[in-house]
Amino acid sequence: MGMEQTQEERTVILGSKSGLHARPAAIFVQKAKEFQSQITVSKNDKTANGKSILSILTLGAKQGDQVVLKIDGDDAQMAIKKLSTLLEEDLG
């Protein structure tokens, strides 16, 4: 029996002036890939794979938008802290 699967969910307001565009999306995805957990980012009825830049870009998320970060896996608690903080910052 390994560690218990954890699921974390948090609603975050995007801080980046350019939203989740190329550079911020790349920074987010790079950080997301450091975690084992499954990571999704949702906006309204669209859900993106947190480890795919193309997927994240299709959300068209802008500064001030609410997005829901869902993380499923052994390192979900650590991932939700790091990634939600990242989304709230202005990543340029």
One Martini backbone bead per residue (centre of mass of N, CA, C, O) as a GRO file, in nm:
protein
   92
    1MET     BB    1   0.092   0.040   0.027
    2GLY     BB    2   0.068   0.350  -0.049
    3MET     BB    3  -0.002   0.642  -0.085
    4GLU     BB    4  -0.251   0.850  -0.068
    5GLN     BB    5  -0.478   0.980  -0.252
    6THR     BB    6  -0.504   1.318  -0.358
    7GLN     BB    7  -0.743   1.592  -0.356
    8GLU     BB    8  -0.729   1.913  -0.514
    9GLU     BB    9  -0.903   2.239  -0.481
   10ARG     BB   10  -0.883   2.566  -0.657
   11THR     BB   11  -0.963   2.904  -0.667
   12VAL     BB   12  -0.830   3.139  -0.909
   13ILE     BB   13  -0.679   3.449  -0.971
   14LEU     BB   14  -0.541   3.595  -1.229
   15GLY     BB   15  -0.228   3.791  -1.246
   16SER     BB   16  -0.157   3.811  -1.534
   17LYS     BB   17  -0.163   4.047  -1.776
   18SER     BB   18  -0.162   3.807  -2.015
   19GLY     BB   19  -0.235   3.576  -1.875
   20LEU     BB   20  -0.239   3.248  -2.027
   21HIS     BB   21   0.008   3.286  -2.198
   22ALA     BB   22   0.290   3.183  -2.323
   23ARG     BB   23   0.481   3.242  -2.080
   24PRO     BB   24   0.303   3.166  -1.835
   25ALA     BB   25   0.236   2.884  -1.944
   26ALA     BB   26   0.527   2.776  -1.948
   27ILE     BB   27   0.584   2.811  -1.647
   28PHE     BB   28   0.353   2.637  -1.542
   29VAL     BB   29   0.419   2.370  -1.693
   30GLN     BB   30   0.702   2.331  -1.583
   31LYS     BB   31   0.604   2.305  -1.286
   32ALA     BB   32   0.390   2.078  -1.323
   33LYS     BB   33   0.608   1.857  -1.422
   34GLU     BB   34   0.729   1.815  -1.122
   35PHE     BB   35   0.470   1.651  -1.089
   36GLN     BB   36   0.281   1.355  -1.061
   37SER     BB   37   0.026   1.469  -1.079
   38GLN     BB   38  -0.282   1.548  -1.181
   39ILE     BB   39  -0.349   1.841  -1.397
   40THR     BB   40  -0.605   2.094  -1.388
   41VAL     BB   41  -0.756   2.360  -1.588
   42SER     BB   42  -1.043   2.574  -1.535
   43LYS     BB   43  -1.284   2.746  -1.761
   44ASN     BB   44  -1.574   2.707  -1.717
   45ASP     BB   45  -1.616   2.453  -1.973
   46LYS     BB   46  -1.303   2.438  -1.966
   47THR     BB   47  -1.036   2.188  -1.993
   48ALA     BB   48  -0.695   2.153  -1.887
   49ASN     BB   49  -0.380   2.044  -1.923
   50GLY     BB   50  -0.120   2.137  -1.703
   51LYS     BB   51   0.113   1.987  -1.911
   52SER     BB   52  -0.011   2.171  -2.158
   53ILE     BB   53   0.022   2.438  -2.348
   54LEU     BB   54  -0.203   2.413  -2.559
   55SER     BB   55  -0.426   2.359  -2.356
   56ILE     BB   56  -0.398   2.624  -2.193
   57LEU     BB   57  -0.442   2.823  -2.436
   58THR     BB   58  -0.750   2.735  -2.493
   59LEU     BB   59  -0.876   2.900  -2.252
   60GLY     BB   60  -0.824   3.215  -2.262
   61ALA     BB   61  -0.693   3.339  -2.011
   62LYS     BB   62  -0.731   3.623  -1.806
   63GLN     BB   63  -0.695   3.875  -1.626
   64GLY     BB   64  -0.916   3.800  -1.347
   65ASP     BB   65  -0.973   3.524  -1.387
   66GLN     BB   66  -1.138   3.228  -1.311
   67VAL     BB   67  -0.977   2.937  -1.188
   68VAL     BB   68  -0.956   2.576  -1.176
   69LEU     BB   69  -0.765   2.378  -0.962
   70LYS     BB   70  -0.674   2.033  -1.027
   71ILE     BB   71  -0.547   1.773  -0.802
   72ASP     BB   72  -0.413   1.431  -0.857
   73GLY     BB   73  -0.225   1.288  -0.591
   74ASP     BB   74   0.051   1.253  -0.386
   75ASP     BB   75   0.145   1.581  -0.452
   76ALA     BB   76  -0.105   1.781  -0.426
   77GLN     BB   77  -0.043   1.975  -0.189
   78MET     BB   78   0.213   2.098  -0.305
   79ALA     BB   79   0.102   2.176  -0.586
   80ILE     BB   80  -0.126   2.373  -0.502
   81LYS     BB   81   0.053   2.582  -0.374
   82LYS     BB   82   0.249   2.649  -0.606
   83LEU     BB   83   0.037   2.691  -0.849
   84SER     BB   84  -0.151   2.904  -0.724
   85THR     BB   85   0.066   3.116  -0.677
   86LEU     BB   86   0.155   3.140  -0.971
   87LEU     BB   87  -0.125   3.240  -1.087
   88GLU     BB   88  -0.129   3.509  -0.899
   89GLU     BB   89   0.101   3.600  -1.050
   90ASP     BB   90   0.316   3.802  -1.244
   91LEU     BB   91   0.462   3.644  -1.540
   92GLY     BB   92   0.454   3.843  -1.811
   0.00000   0.00000   0.00000
